[in-house]
Amino acid sequence: MKKTIIITSLIILFLMLYFLQTNFFNWFTISGVSPNLFVIFMLFVGLFAGKRLGIPLGVALGLALDFFISKKIGISGIMLGLTGAVRGSFKQKLFQRQSYYHYPNDCNHYPCL
């Protein structure tokens, strides 16, 4: 149930990004380059969900993009799938070690509880 809600919310977010990309960011350029919200979306999905969700979601959403926008089918699917896979593999390396700061047990100077 929880996984279904997460995937449904990701698809709804993808549709909102599609609306923003085609209507707003189509004319918004910085030195002739427009931002691609779908790559940014797949970077976040790959980082927070990992490869198991990043690859299939990237391929499926990329194929949907190809059907809606592009004339060549499969290019966006492959690229977004690879983006989710690469970022998902970094998740394991980035968050492998715990980054807790251990305070020294300084009972000589301060009372220990």
N, C-alpha and C positions, 0 to 999 in steps of 0.2 A: 504494500500500500504506500509506504513512504517513498520507495523507489519510483513508483508510478507518478506520484505527485511531483517529485523532483524533475523527472524527465518531461512531464507536461509543462511545468513552469519554465524549463529551459527552452522548449519549443515555442511557448508564448513569448519569451524574451527574444528568441530568434526572429519571430514575426515582427516584433516592435523594432528590432534593429534593421530588418529589411525595409520597413517603412521609413525609418530615419535615413538609411543609406541611399535609398532611391529618391527621396523627396528633398532632404535637407543637405546631405553631404555630397550630393551630385554637383552642386554649384559651389560648394565650400572647398576651395583649394588653397594650399600654401605653396607658392612658387611652382604652380602647375601640378602639384601632387595632392590627391585627395586621400583622406584616411580611410582605411578599410576596417569597418567595425566588426566584420565577421572574423577576421584574423585575431583581433583583440579578444573577442568573445571566446574563440577556441583556445587561446592562451590561458584564459581564466578557467575554462572547463578542464583543460589538461592539467593545470596546476592543482586545482582543488578537488577534482574527481579522479584523476589518474588516467592511466592508459586504457583501462578496461571500459571506461565510458567515453574517453576523449577520441579514440579512433573510430568507433562506430557512429558516434554522434557527428564527428567531423565529416565522415564520408557521406552520411545521410543528408546532413544539412548542406554540404557542398553540392551534392547531386540536385537537391531542391533548388539551390541557387542557379545551377546550370540550366535547369528547366525553365526558370522564371526569367533570367537575365541573359544568359550567354547563348551563343549559337553552337558552341562545341560542348558536348556533354562529357563530363568526367574530369575536366581539368581542376575545377574548384573542389570537387570531391576528393581527389587525390591530395591536393595541397592542404586542405583543411584537416584531412585525416592525418597527414604527416605532421601538421602543426600540433594537433592534439597528442600524437604519439611522442614527439620530441619533448614537448613541455611536460607530459606525464612521466617521462623517464627522468626528467630533472627533479620531479617531486620527490622521488625516492632518495636522490642524492642530496637535495637541499635540506630535507627534514629528517635525515637519518639519525643524527645525533641530537640528544636533548640539550638545549641551551639554557639550562638553569644555572643561576649563580648561587653557589653555596657560600653562605656566610660562615666565617670561621667561628668555632666554638670558643668564645672569648670569656670564659667564666672567671678568669683571673681579674679582669678589670670591671666586669659588669655582673650583676647577680643573674644566675641562670634560673629560669623558671621550670 
